[in-house]
Amino acid sequence: MYDAIVVGARCAGAPTAMLLARKGYRVLLLDRDRFPSDMGQSTHLIHPLGAAHLRDWGVLPQIAARAAPFTGWRVDLHGTVLQGAPPAVAGCDDSYGPRRYLLDSVLAEAAVAAGAEFRDGARVAGLVEGDGRVAGVVIAGTGGRRQAERARLVIGADGPNSVVARSVGAKESLCEPIVQSNIWSYWEGIALDHVRLYIREHKGAFAFPASDGTVLVAANLMHDEFVAARHDREAAFLARVDEVAPDLRAMLPGAKRVEEFHGGCTRAFVREAAGPGWALTGDAGMKKDPVTAQGISTAFRCAEMLAGAVDDGLSGRRPLDEALGGYHEARDDWLLPYYHFTAQLARFARPSESLAAYYRRIQDDPGETARLFGAVTLTHSPEDVLPLA
């Protein structure tokens, strides 16, 4: 009997398991994939908020050894260029772009070092229920065999297509359809030590340093364009970058592309975060468009929030269901303004006259530029920075 079973061992599940294990709980961490492995549908930018968590957890040195930190941003918003850095968080002003095979392995290893039991290649086929509560998971084995493991709490950190969420019938709200999509790859030989973003009406591009000396370069296409480009991603990518970021496009001929082109898109939704014997975290509980790259840093913060609530409940300081309800409320209070802001940005709409004037007004104001960047990097509520946006 485990105190908690965490389904999904990537950037939401592994930290949650690690934090609970560090508090002395018996934790089983499961993932259907074998580790180490990459996660193709992730642009893996970690904002200073996320970097501060990695530092506090004691795992940042392993990340920084292969993914160089960077602080600067250059954002071209419909022809108005803003330059500066996002606000620091608890003394941490660095961002990182580690590939997921690096990041997720470091986090899973930290969970194991804390005392969690980790089983990779373990596919959860369903849940165990008893007395109206979730009481464990069913793991699919070879040859049709199935194994049940029981726990006081099952945590779904298994992404937007969460088995846990589907099995408990977690309600969705504020759903947004797929609006924009990304095509990206990785290059060696590009001298880039900061984030570059280019935003135009219904199109965009971006780049930032990744792992092992590579740079990620990506193009934003509206979803219908992305679907039309499925047979020739490279041509669509090059055309879009050439159109919106010619200076970035000029860096590519002298560089070496080291991987195939990746493509991805997602719908957005908010799910209820907890119920009797279960909880959701990371993209299993709330999925935003990747345009603000908030997923990883959000997952880290939610891992802290959920682990604290679970500790309150399992220790007896509060009834477990009450503690999990508090986690749901705290998550939504913090994240919903960013959720709506991200959904707005994902449309790549032409800015209103007042918003365009705001961009021009703050162009030479480092403090206000940092506040705007903070609306993306999760330090300043968009409702406070852009009340009319």
C-alpha positions as CSV (number, residue, x, y, z in Angstrom):
1,M,0.0,0.0,0.0
2,Y,1.5,3.3,-1.1
3,D,0.6,6.7,0.2
4,A,0.6,8.1,-3.3
5,I,0.9,6.7,-6.8
6,V,1.9,9.3,-9.4
7,V,1.1,8.5,-13.0
8,G,3.5,10.3,-15.3
9,A,7.1,10.8,-14.5
10,R,8.0,13.9,-16.5
11,C,8.1,17.6,-15.5
12,A,4.9,17.5,-13.4
13,G,4.9,14.0,-12.0
14,A,8.6,13.5,-11.1
15,P,8.8,16.7,-9.0
16,T,5.5,15.8,-7.2
17,A,6.9,12.3,-6.4
18,M,10.2,13.8,-5.3
19,L,8.6,16.3,-3.0
20,L,6.3,13.8,-1.4
21,A,9.1,11.2,-0.9
22,R,11.2,13.9,0.7
23,K,8.4,14.4,3.2
24,G,8.7,10.7,4.1
25,Y,5.7,9.3,2.1
26,R,5.8,6.0,0.3
27,V,5.5,6.9,-3.4
28,L,5.2,4.9,-6.6
29,L,6.1,6.8,-9.7
30,L,5.0,5.3,-13.1
31,D,5.5,6.2,-16.7
32,R,4.5,4.4,-19.9
33,D,7.8,5.5,-21.6
34,R,11.2,4.1,-21.1
35,F,13.7,6.6,-19.6
36,P,15.7,8.4,-20.8
37,S,13.6,9.5,-23.7
38,D,12.6,12.7,-25.4
39,M,9.2,14.3,-25.5
40,G,8.5,15.5,-29.0
41,Q,5.6,17.8,-28.2
42,S,7.6,20.2,-26.0
43,T,9.5,23.4,-26.8
44,H,11.1,23.1,-23.3
45,L,11.7,26.7,-22.4
46,I,12.1,27.1,-18.6
47,H,11.4,30.6,-17.3
48,P,13.2,32.0,-14.2
49,L,10.3,30.8,-12.0
50,G,11.0,27.2,-13.1
51,A,14.8,27.7,-12.8
52,A,14.3,28.9,-9.2
53,H,12.5,25.7,-8.4
54,L,15.2,23.6,-10.0
55,R,17.8,25.5,-7.9
56,D,15.8,25.0,-4.7
57,W,15.4,21.3,-5.4
58,G,19.1,20.9,-5.8
59,V,19.1,19.7,-9.4
60,L,19.9,22.8,-11.3
61,P,23.6,22.0,-11.6
62,Q,22.8,18.9,-13.7
63,I,20.7,20.9,-16.0
64,A,23.2,23.8,-16.3
65,A,26.0,21.5,-17.1
66,R,24.4,20.8,-20.5
67,A,22.0,23.7,-21.1
68,A,23.6,27.2,-20.8
69,P,21.6,29.8,-19.0
70,F,20.4,33.0,-20.7
71,T,18.6,36.1,-19.5
72,G,17.9,38.4,-22.5
73,W,14.8,38.7,-24.6
74,R,14.3,40.5,-27.9
75,V,10.6,40.6,-28.8
76,D,9.4,42.1,-32.1
77,L,5.7,42.8,-31.6
78,H,4.2,43.8,-34.9
79,G,7.2,46.0,-35.7
80,T,7.8,47.4,-32.2
81,V,11.0,45.8,-30.8
82,L,11.2,45.4,-27.0
83,Q,14.5,44.3,-25.4
84,G,15.3,43.4,-21.8
85,A,14.9,40.5,-19.4
86,P,12.0,39.0,-17.5
87,P,11.8,39.7,-13.8
88,A,14.0,37.5,-11.5
89,V,12.4,35.1,-9.1
90,A,13.9,34.7,-5.6
91,G,17.2,35.9,-7.0
92,C,17.1,33.7,-10.1
93,D,17.1,35.6,-13.4
94,D,18.2,32.8,-15.7
95,S,16.2,30.8,-18.2
96,Y,17.1,27.4,-19.7
97,G,16.1,25.4,-22.7
98,P,17.1,21.8,-21.8
99,R,15.8,19.0,-24.0
100,R,13.3,16.8,-22.3
101,Y,15.4,13.7,-22.3
102,L,17.8,15.6,-20.1
103,L,15.3,17.5,-17.9
104,D,12.9,14.6,-17.3
105,S,15.7,12.1,-16.5
106,V,17.3,14.5,-13.9
107,L,13.9,14.9,-12.3
108,A,13.1,11.2,-12.2
109,E,16.5,10.4,-10.8
110,A,15.9,13.0,-8.1
111,A,12.6,11.4,-7.2
112,V,14.3,8.0,-6.8
113,A,17.1,9.6,-4.7
114,A,14.4,11.0,-2.4
115,G,13.0,7.5,-1.9
116,A,10.3,7.1,-4.5
117,E,9.9,3.8,-6.4
118,F,10.1,4.4,-10.1
119,R,8.8,2.0,-12.8
120,D,9.3,3.2,-16.4
121,G,7.6,1.3,-19.2
122,A,4.6,0.9,-17.0
123,R,1.3,1.6,-18.8
124,V,-1.7,2.4,-16.5
125,A,-4.8,0.8,-18.0
126,G,-7.3,1.9,-15.4
127,L,-8.0,2.7,-11.8
128,V,-8.9,0.7,-8.7
129,E,-12.0,2.0,-6.9
130,G,-13.5,1.3,-3.5
131,D,-16.1,2.9,-1.3
132,G,-16.7,5.6,-3.8
133,R,-13.0,6.6,-4.0
134,V,-10.1,6.0,-6.3
135,A,-7.9,3.5,-4.4
136,G,-5.1,2.6,-6.8
137,V,-4.2,1.8,-10.4
138,V,-4.2,-1.2,-12.8
139,I,-0.9,-1.6,-14.7
140,A,-1.0,-3.5,-18.0
141,G,1.7,-6.1,-18.3
142,T,2.9,-8.4,-21.1
143,G,0.6,-11.2,-22.3
144,G,-2.5,-9.5,-21.2
145,R,-1.6,-9.7,-17.5
146,R,-2.6,-6.9,-15.2
147,Q,-1.3,-5.8,-11.8
148,A,-3.1,-3.7,-9.3
149,E,-1.3,-1.3,-7.0
150,R,-3.2,0.5,-4.2
151,A,-2.6,3.9,-2.6
152,R,-4.3,6.5,-0.5
153,L,-4.1,8.9,-3.4
154,V,-3.6,8.6,-7.2
155,I,-2.1,11.6,-8.9
156,G,-2.5,12.0,-12.6
157,A,0.5,13.8,-14.1
158,D,0.1,12.0,-17.4
159,G,-0.4,14.9,-19.8
160,P,-3.4,16.2,-21.7
161,N,-4.6,12.7,-22.7
162,S,-4.5,11.7,-19.1
163,V,-5.7,8.1,-18.3
164,V,-6.4,9.3,-14.7
165,A,-8.5,12.2,-15.9
166,R,-10.4,10.1,-18.4
167,S,-11.0,7.3,-15.8
168,V,-12.5,9.6,-13.2
169,G,-14.4,11.7,-15.7
170,A,-12.8,14.9,-14.7
171,K,-14.9,17.8,-16.0
172,E,-13.5,20.2,-18.5
173,S,-14.2,23.9,-18.8
174,L,-13.0,27.0,-20.7
175,C,-12.1,24.8,-23.7
176,E,-10.3,26.4,-26.6
177,P,-9.8,24.8,-30.0
178,I,-6.4,24.5,-31.7
179,V,-5.5,27.9,-33.0
180,Q,-1.9,28.0,-33.9
181,S,0.8,25.3,-34.4
182,N,4.6,25.1,-34.4
183,I,7.2,23.6,-36.7
184,W,10.8,23.6,-35.2
185,S,14.2,21.9,-35.3
186,Y,17.6,22.3,-33.8
187,W,20.8,23.8,-35.2
188,E,24.5,23.8,-34.3
189,G,26.6,26.8,-35.2
190,I,24.1,29.6,-34.5
191,A,25.5,32.3,-32.2
192,L,22.4,33.1,-30.0
193,D,22.5,33.7,-26.3
194,H,18.9,35.0,-25.7
195,V,15.3,34.5,-26.6
196,R,14.0,36.0,-29.9
197,L,10.3,36.3,-30.6
198,Y,8.7,37.7,-33.7
199,I,5.0,38.2,-33.7
200,R,2.9,39.4,-36.7
201,E,-0.8,39.0,-37.6
202,H,-1.5,35.3,-37.8
203,K,2.2,34.4,-38.0
204,G,5.4,34.3,-35.9
205,A,8.8,32.7,-35.2
206,F,11.0,32.3,-32.2
207,A,14.4,30.9,-31.2
208,F,16.4,30.2,-28.0
209,P,19.4,28.2,-26.8
210,A,18.7,24.5,-26.1
211,S,21.0,21.7,-24.8
212,D,24.5,20.8,-25.8
213,G,25.2,23.9,-27.8
214,T,22.2,23.7,-30.0
215,V,19.6,26.4,-30.7
216,L,15.9,25.7,-31.3
217,V,14.3,27.7,-34.1
218,A,10.6,27.5,-34.7
219,A,7.9,28.9,-36.9
220,N,4.3,29.7,-35.9
221,L,1.6,28.8,-38.4
222,M,-2.1,29.1,-37.9
223,H,-3.6,25.6,-37.7
224,D,-5.1,25.4,-41.2
225,E,-1.7,26.4,-42.6
226,F,0.0,23.7,-40.4
227,V,-2.4,21.0,-41.7
228,A,-1.7,22.1,-45.3
229,A,2.0,21.9,-44.7
230,R,2.0,18.3,-43.3
231,H,3.8,16.9,-46.4
232,D,6.6,19.5,-46.5
233,R,7.3,20.9,-43.1
234,E,10.7,22.2,-44.0
235,A,9.3,24.4,-46.9
236,A,6.6,25.8,-44.7
237,F,9.1,26.5,-41.9
238,L,11.6,28.3,-44.1
239,A,8.9,30.4,-45.8
240,R,7.5,31.5,-42.5
241,V,10.8,32.4,-40.9
242,D,11.9,34.2,-44.0
243,E,8.7,36.2,-43.9
244,V,8.6,37.3,-40.3
245,A,12.3,36.9,-39.1
246,P,14.7,37.5,-42.0
247,D,17.6,38.2,-39.7
248,L,17.0,34.8,-38.0
249,R,16.6,33.1,-41.4
250,A,20.0,34.5,-42.5
251,M,21.6,32.6,-39.7
252,L,20.5,29.2,-40.9
253,P,22.6,28.6,-44.1
254,G,25.8,28.7,-42.1
255,A,24.5,26.4,-39.4
256,K,24.0,22.7,-39.3
257,R,20.5,21.3,-38.6
258,V,21.0,18.2,-36.4
259,E,17.4,16.8,-36.3
260,E,14.4,16.4,-38.4
261,F,11.6,19.0,-38.3
262,H,9.1,18.5,-35.5
263,G,5.5,19.8,-35.5
264,G,2.9,20.1,-32.9
265,C,-0.3,21.8,-31.7
266,T,-2.8,21.4,-28.9
267,R,-6.2,22.4,-27.8
268,A,-6.5,24.1,-24.4
269,F,-8.7,23.3,-21.4
270,V,-9.1,23.5,-17.7
271,R,-10.0,20.3,-15.8
272,E,-11.2,20.0,-12.2
273,A,-8.1,19.3,-10.2
274,A,-9.1,16.8,-7.6
275,G,-11.8,14.4,-6.4
276,P,-12.2,11.5,-4.0
277,G,-8.9,9.7,-3.9
278,W,-7.4,11.5,-7.0
279,A,-5.7,14.7,-8.2
280,L,-4.4,16.1,-11.4
281,T,-1.4,18.2,-12.0
282,G,0.6,19.6,-15.0
283,D,-1.0,19.3,-18.4
284,A,-3.4,16.7,-17.1
285,G,-5.2,19.4,-15.1
286,M,-4.7,22.5,-17.3
287,K,-3.4,22.7,-20.8
288,K,-2.5,26.0,-22.4
289,D,-1.4,26.8,-25.9
290,P,2.5,26.7,-26.0
291,V,2.8,30.3,-27.2
292,T,3.8,31.5,-23.8
293,A,6.0,28.5,-23.0
294,Q,4.6,28.3,-19.5
295,G,4.0,24.6,-19.3
296,I,7.2,23.5,-17.5
297,S,7.4,26.3,-15.0
298,T,3.7,25.9,-14.3
299,A,4.2,22.2,-13.7
300,F,7.0,22.9,-11.2
301,R,4.9,25.4,-9.2
302,C,1.9,23.1,-9.2
303,A,4.0,20.2,-8.0
304,E,4.9,22.3,-4.9
305,M,1.3,23.4,-4.4
306,L,-0.1,19.8,-4.7
307,A,2.6,18.2,-2.6
308,G,1.9,20.7,0.2
309,A,-1.8,20.0,0.0
310,V,-1.3,16.2,-0.1
311,D,1.0,16.5,2.9
312,D,-1.7,18.4,4.8
313,G,-4.2,15.7,4.0
314,L,-2.1,12.6,4.5
315,S,-0.6,13.9,7.8
316,G,-4.0,14.6,9.2
317,R,-3.6,18.3,9.5
318,R,-6.7,18.7,7.3
319,P,-9.1,16.2,5.8
320,L,-7.6,15.1,2.5
321,D,-10.5,16.0,0.3
322,E,-10.6,19.5,1.9
323,A,-6.9,19.9,1.3
324,L,-7.2,18.9,-2.3
325,G,-10.1,21.2,-2.8
326,G,-7.8,24.0,-1.5
327,Y,-5.2,23.0,-4.1
328,H,-7.8,23.3,-6.9
329,E,-8.8,26.8,-5.8
330,A,-5.2,27.9,-5.4
331,R,-4.3,26.6,-8.8
332,D,-7.1,28.4,-10.5
333,D,-6.6,31.6,-8.6
334,W,-3.0,31.7,-9.8
335,L,-3.2,30.3,-13.3
336,L,-6.5,31.4,-14.8
337,P,-5.4,34.9,-15.7
338,Y,-2.4,33.4,-17.5
339,Y,-4.7,30.9,-19.2
340,H,-6.9,33.6,-20.7
341,F,-3.9,35.7,-21.6
342,T,-2.2,32.8,-23.4
343,A,-5.4,32.0,-25.3
344,Q,-5.5,35.6,-26.5
345,L,-1.9,35.6,-27.6
346,A,-2.3,32.3,-29.5
347,R,-4.7,34.0,-31.9
348,F,-1.8,36.1,-33.2
349,A,-4.3,38.9,-33.8
350,R,-3.5,42.4,-34.9
351,P,-3.2,44.6,-31.7
352,S,-5.8,47.2,-31.0
353,E,-4.6,50.8,-31.4
354,S,-4.4,51.2,-27.6
355,L,-2.3,48.0,-27.3
356,A,0.0,49.0,-30.1
357,A,0.4,52.4,-28.4
358,Y,1.2,50.7,-25.2
359,Y,4.0,48.6,-26.9
360,R,5.5,51.8,-28.3
361,R,5.2,53.6,-25.0
362,I,7.2,51.0,-23.0
363,Q,9.8,50.5,-25.7
364,D,12.3,52.7,-23.8
365,D,11.1,51.8,-20.3
366,P,13.0,48.8,-19.0
367,G,10.8,48.4,-15.9
368,E,7.6,48.3,-17.9
369,T,9.1,46.0,-20.5
370,A,10.1,43.6,-17.7
371,R,6.6,43.7,-16.4
372,L,5.2,42.8,-19.8
373,F,7.7,39.9,-20.1
374,G,6.7,38.9,-16.6
375,A,3.1,38.4,-17.8
376,V,4.6,35.6,-20.1
377,T,7.0,34.2,-17.5
378,L,4.5,33.9,-14.7
379,T,5.6,36.7,-12.3
380,H,3.1,39.4,-13.1
381,S,-0.6,38.8,-13.6
382,P,-1.7,39.8,-17.1
383,E,-4.7,41.4,-15.5
384,D,-2.4,43.9,-13.8
385,V,0.0,44.5,-16.7
386,L,-2.5,44.7,-19.6
387,P,-5.9,45.5,-18.0
388,L,-7.3,46.5,-21.4
389,A,-5.7,43.7,-23.5
